[in-house]
């Protein structure tokens, strides 16, 4: 399951366009899509969760 760490809203399903096999970057902001935790590399199974179940790192990027 791929998602944009900037545009995705925690607790909501990932945009279906992000699931396209050829999609590598978000069509809205241009950030690289993620399919795993940025901290430990564990695959994201469900975007219903806000944090990685292994290391507790948030899936969503902090706004700068």
C-alpha positions as CSV (number, residue, x, y, z in Angstrom):
1,X,0.0,0.0,0.0
2,X,1.5,3.3,-1.1
3,X,0.7,6.7,0.3
4,X,2.0,10.3,0.2
5,X,3.5,11.1,3.6
6,X,2.5,14.8,3.1
7,X,-0.9,14.7,1.5
8,X,-2.4,11.6,3.2
9,X,-4.7,12.2,6.1
10,X,-4.1,9.7,9.0
11,X,-7.1,7.4,9.5
12,X,-8.3,7.8,6.0
13,X,-7.8,5.4,3.0
14,X,-5.0,6.2,0.6
15,X,-5.9,7.8,-2.7
16,X,-6.5,5.1,-5.3
17,X,-4.2,6.9,-7.8
18,X,-1.3,6.3,-5.4
19,X,-1.8,2.5,-5.8
20,X,-1.1,2.6,-9.5
21,X,1.9,0.3,-10.2
22,X,3.7,3.0,-12.1
23,X,3.0,5.8,-9.5
24,X,6.2,6.8,-7.7
25,X,5.5,10.4,-6.8
26,X,2.4,12.2,-5.5
27,X,0.4,13.8,-8.2
28,X,-0.6,16.7,-5.9
29,X,2.7,17.7,-4.2
30,X,5.4,15.7,-6.0
31,X,6.8,14.0,-2.9
32,X,7.9,10.4,-3.3
33,X,5.3,7.9,-2.3
34,X,6.0,5.5,0.6
35,X,5.1,1.9,1.1
36,X,7.1,1.4,4.3
37,X,7.9,3.2,7.6
38,X,10.5,5.9,7.1
39,X,12.2,4.9,10.4
40,X,12.4,1.1,10.4
41,X,11.4,0.1,6.9
42,X,8.4,-2.1,8.0
43,X,5.8,-2.4,5.2
44,X,2.6,-0.4,5.7
45,X,-0.3,-2.8,5.7
46,X,-3.1,-0.4,6.5
47,X,-3.4,3.4,6.4
48,X,-6.0,3.3,9.1
49,X,-3.1,3.6,11.6
50,X,-1.2,6.8,12.2
51,X,2.0,5.2,13.6
52,X,4.2,2.2,12.7
53,X,3.2,-0.7,14.9
54,X,6.9,-1.8,15.2
55,X,8.7,1.4,16.1
56,X,6.0,3.9,16.8
57,X,7.2,6.4,14.1
58,X,4.4,8.5,12.6
59,X,3.6,7.8,8.9
60,X,2.7,11.4,8.2
61,X,5.5,13.9,7.6
62,X,5.7,16.8,10.0
63,X,4.7,20.1,8.4
64,X,7.6,22.5,8.0
